[in-house]
Amino acid sequence: MIQLPIHDPVLIFSIVMLIVLIAPLLAEKLKLPGIIGLLFFGVLFGPHLFGILERDKTIELLGTIGLLYIMFQAGLEINLGEVKKNKHHSLIFGFSTFLIPLFLGILGGYFILNMNLMASILLASMFSSHTLLTFPIASKMGLAKNRAVTATIGGTIITDTFAFLILAVVVGANHGELNLFFWTKLIGLMISYSFVILFFLPKISGWFFRHFSSESGIEEYVFVITVLFISAYCSHLAGFEPIIGAFLAGLTLNPLIPEKSILMNRIQFVGNSLFIPFFLISVGMLINPGVFLSGFETLKISLVMIIIAILSKWIAAHFFGRIVHFKKEEKNLIFGLSVNQAAATLAAVLIGFQVGIFSETVLTGTIMMIVATCFLGAVLTVKYSKELVMKGKESFDLPSGKTLDRILIPLKNPHNLNHLMDLAFFLHPKNSHEPLYPLNVVIEGSDSEEEMIAGESLLTKAVSRSNSVSKETIPLIRIDISVAGAILKSVKEQRISKVILGWNESSDFQTNLFNTILDQFIKKSSEMVFIARIFHPISLAKKIFLIIPSFMTKQSGFQDSLGVLIHFSLSITAKIIFITDDKTLEEIKNLVEKKHSGFPFEWILVKNWKNVFDMLKNQAEKEDLLIQMLARQGELAWKFHYYRMAYKLKQNFPVHNIMAVYPYCNLEYLIEEKNREEKDSLLKTASILDTLPEKNFFLHFPENRVEALLSQISQRDFPSVYEEIYSQLTAILNEYPAELTDEIVLIHIHTYHVSEYQVYLASHKESFVLESLSARPKIIFILFSPKEKSSESHLQMLSEIAKLSMQKELLGKLLQSSNYLEWLENKNRG
């Protein structure tokens, strides 16, 4: 026969796990938070009611682990960007939720409960502190990074720290130890401990994640848990409560463990399914329902403590909310999160009881206060979390250009599978119900059966990794004669919005990244395309250097694509640094302010694009991520110079993570041009050349030096300002010639010496020689733009020349023509 309480460890664990399974389900049926169910079953099975379980060392240990886990997760999931942006929120709330309960608590203890001053101060500090017991509720609803939750977490660490300091001082005073040594030791240990945790721990953690990451992820999880408990114990040695150390450990690891990572998923899973429920059950075991029958004094103390705790936290939450202009739901959510009195309060009352400051009736009243506040906090947190979620999104608006957020990940190389899948996790919205689509393409042929088997194995690994972060995955395998064709068909059939392609390591970038297959796909797609070369875990990046070429902001999909990259930076908690020219930067600033108000970013201004890599080398750390946005050929922002920059980026940064990103685009006019007959295309785009007078053509120019061409134009057409015009032209030639293709260069200046656009065209039989470029162009466009014309007019003219540069047949006829008459004959020959 089983004797109560049960002492068999296997049976104890079985009963507790059964409670963890059943309690939340029953509570949900009764429309109550799961936390209430766990607390209730803790009371029911605890020593004060049925006596089935004893609150022994095992339960205390697991309960303590659960409490530390709650504080660790709070630090890990806090929105550091929001804290930095609104650090005054945490400070204001922290002092409000500390001082208001402290003041009311001292008055209640001294005047109503007739305690002495020292006992009243310690009692009041219990009201000031609180435990983030209901934080998991808000976190599960996707509000961990909401500004109200962030302010509450930041305020919690402030108020709990001061409450524990009061506890240390009161206990020291009770022992007669308030001397210079006491204060020196307290302050010295506090500073030393904080310095070690906040300065050395990030370096150690970053080093570990770089060198010991594995596919299984076991090492990373064990490391994180080790850091958690060592930090908590060192906090105890330094004179603080272990929960302070647990919170600081989470805060320190926050930038290294992104919200959507596999490691974060494992931390949350173990905590929410095991350790945190143990803590809640252990708190329930402390509750003795019979205390209300023990006398009027116990009832009086319990009611006074419950009223002061609830009232003071309500005043603090609403006082703070009014100061910072939070919504009603946010103020009530803060109240629901901060009203819970549990671990910190329990620690203070037990110590006060042990040293003789508090009587047993205060201990009993504290337990009842914990029950009442935890019940109220759980109900309020659920209610107002739901209201906030229903009222709107709690983050920056998602891109509007695509209604579905589906990501396709073509996979071929098993070595970059994990990195590409992790990138997809970070780009995929947390609460999205859309699946991920890993794809393997098998080229039709005699070996297709073997390739299919290998592809299925690859997709199985991708699905397994997705399951680790609870992402739905639909694996795809296609047999096709063309890789690009297979990817395009998959994009259309599955209505894909983003495509992630691997950039395999190769000595020749242009035959690897921008090869025929990718060129074919990119030209025919309108989706956002990521081409990634990843060496290190993306989560280690502290900065994202985002290179945005000139005119990129004019692209139809730039706004949505920028929104995606901003969300991506938030998901890995990295800071974006824009690298662009001054005009583009102003447009980006306006766009960010309009669509993503409050998003922090930095920038580096580019005066000469040739110096970009030298600037980056001075600032980019090994773990930082380098991204270049690229336009599709034929778009306004496309230039051969920018196209080649990705090759140079790879050459100059051989150990960095690099991505080339093609924004969403509108392919209407590109598709039209593709479907038109070449002759119709020629007739449309030849209009610029048709308007040029014969004197503006320099076909088969006799010299290959471009300076000679520029000198001849300047002397002939601008004799009175020859020096000025020639100087401007050569400056552009030497510093910033625009490579439209590998055979065409544009030299463009703005001047007051023309009232209308002037275009000149020159060709050379072999090629021109430009010292500033490695390319050898055969055709040179020279464009004089009137300064008084609008920027829109300039962009239109540049767009027309860019379109013209794509007409290979037309340009071929130009190169065949040795003079103007021959050009007219060739052009009209059809």
Stockholm file with secondary structure:
# STOCKHOLM 1.0

chainA/1-830         MIQLPIHDPVLIFSIVMLIVLIAPLLAEKLKLPGIIGLLFFGVLFGPHLFGILERDKTIELLGTIGLLYIMFQAGLEINLGEVKKNKHHSLIFGFSTFLIPLFLGILGGYFILNMNLMASILLASMFSSHTLLTFPIASKMGLAKNRAVTATIGGTIITDTFAFLILAVVVGANHGELNLFFWTKLIGLMISYSFVILFFLPKISGWFFRHFSSESGIEEYVFVITVLFISAYCSHLAGFEPIIGAFLAGLTLNPLIPEKSILMNRIQFVGNSLFIPFFLISVGMLINPGVFLSGFETLKISLVMIIIAILSKWIAAHFFGRIVHFKKEEKNLIFGLSVNQAAATLAAVLIGFQVGIFSETVLTGTIMMIVATCFLGAVLTVKYSKELVMKGKESFDLPSGKTLDRILIPLKNPHNLNHLMDLAFFLHPKNSHEPLYPLNVVIEGSDSEEEMIAGESLLTKAVSRSNSVSKETIPLIRIDISVAGAILKSVKEQRISKVILGWNESSDFQTNLFNTILDQFIKKSSEMVFIARIFHPISLAKKIFLIIPSFMTKQSGFQDSLGVLIHFSLSITAKIIFITDDKTLEEIKNLVEKKHSGFPFEWILVKNWKNVFDMLKNQAEKEDLLIQMLARQGELAWKFHYYRMAYKLKQNFPVHNIMAVYPYCNLEYLIEEKNREEKDSLLKTASILDTLPEKNFFLHFPENRVEALLSQISQRDFPSVYEEIYSQLTAILNEYPAELTDEIVLIHIHTYHVSEYQVYLASHKESFVLESLSARPKIIFILFSPKEKSSESHLQMLSEIAKLSMQKELLGKLLQSSNYLEWLENKNRG
#=GR chainA/1-830 SS CCCSSCCCHHHHHHHHHHHHHHHHHHHHHTTCCHHHHHHHHHHHHSTTTTCCSCCCHHHHHHHHHHHHHHHHHHHHHSCHHHHHHTHHHHHHHHHHHHHHHHHHHHHIIIIISCCCHHHHHHHHHHHHCCCCTTHHHHHHTTCTTSHHHHHHHHHHHHHHHHHHHHHHHHHHHHTTCCSHHHHHHHHHHHHHHHHIIIIIHHHHHHHHHHHHCCSSCHHHHHHHHHHHHHHHHHHHHTTSCHHHHHHHHHHHHGGGSCTTSHHHHHHHHHIIIIIHHHHHHHHHHHCCGGGGGSCHHHHHHHHHHHHHHHHHHHHHHHHHHHHTTCCHHHHHHHHHHHCCCCHHHHHHHHHHHHTTSSCHHHHHHHHHHHHHHHHHHHHHHHHHHHHHHHHCCSSSCCCSSCSCCCEEEECCCTTSHHHHHHHHHHHSCTTCCCCEEEEEEEESSTTHHHHHHHHHHHHHHHHHHHHHTTCCBCCEEEEESCHHHHHHHHHHHHTCSEEEEECCCCSCSTTTTSSHHHHHHHHHCCSEEEEEECCSCGGGCSEEEEECCTTGGGSTBHHHHHHHHHHHHHHTTCEEEEEECHHHHHHHHHHHHHHSTTCCCEEEECSCGGGHHHHHHTTCCTTCEEEEECCCTTSTTCCHHHHHHHHHHHHHCTTSEEEEEECBCCCHHHHHHHHSCHHHHHHHHTHHHHHSCGGGEETTCSCSBHHHHHHHHHHHHCGGGHHHHHHHHHHHHHHCCEESSSSEEEEEEEESSCSSCEEEEEECSSCCBCTTCSSCCSEEEEEEEETTSCHHHHHHHHHHHHHHTTCHHHHHHHHHCSSHHHHHHHHHTC
#=GC SS_cons         CCCSSCCCHHHHHHHHHHHHHHHHHHHHHTTCCHHHHHHHHHHHHSTTTTCCSCCCHHHHHHHHHHHHHHHHHHHHHSCHHHHHHTHHHHHHHHHHHHHHHHHHHHHIIIIISCCCHHHHHHHHHHHHCCCCTTHHHHHHTTCTTSHHHHHHHHHHHHHHHHHHHHHHHHHHHHTTCCSHHHHHHHHHHHHHHHHIIIIIHHHHHHHHHHHHCCSSCHHHHHHHHHHHHHHHHHHHHTTSCHHHHHHHHHHHHGGGSCTTSHHHHHHHHHIIIIIHHHHHHHHHHHCCGGGGGSCHHHHHHHHHHHHHHHHHHHHHHHHHHHHTTCCHHHHHHHHHHHCCCCHHHHHHHHHHHHTTSSCHHHHHHHHHHHHHHHHHHHHHHHHHHHHHHHHCCSSSCCCSSCSCCCEEEECCCTTSHHHHHHHHHHHSCTTCCCCEEEEEEEESSTTHHHHHHHHHHHHHHHHHHHHHTTCCBCCEEEEESCHHHHHHHHHHHHTCSEEEEECCCCSCSTTTTSSHHHHHHHHHCCSEEEEEECCSCGGGCSEEEEECCTTGGGSTBHHHHHHHHHHHHHHTTCEEEEEECHHHHHHHHHHHHHHSTTCCCEEEECSCGGGHHHHHHTTCCTTCEEEEECCCTTSTTCCHHHHHHHHHHHHHCTTSEEEEEECBCCCHHHHHHHHSCHHHHHHHHTHHHHHSCGGGEETTCSCSBHHHHHHHHHHHHCGGGHHHHHHHHHHHHHHCCEESSSSEEEEEEEESSCSSCEEEEEECSSCCBCTTCSSCCSEEEEEEEETTSCHHHHHHHHHHHHHHTTCHHHHHHHHHCSSHHHHHHHHHTC
//
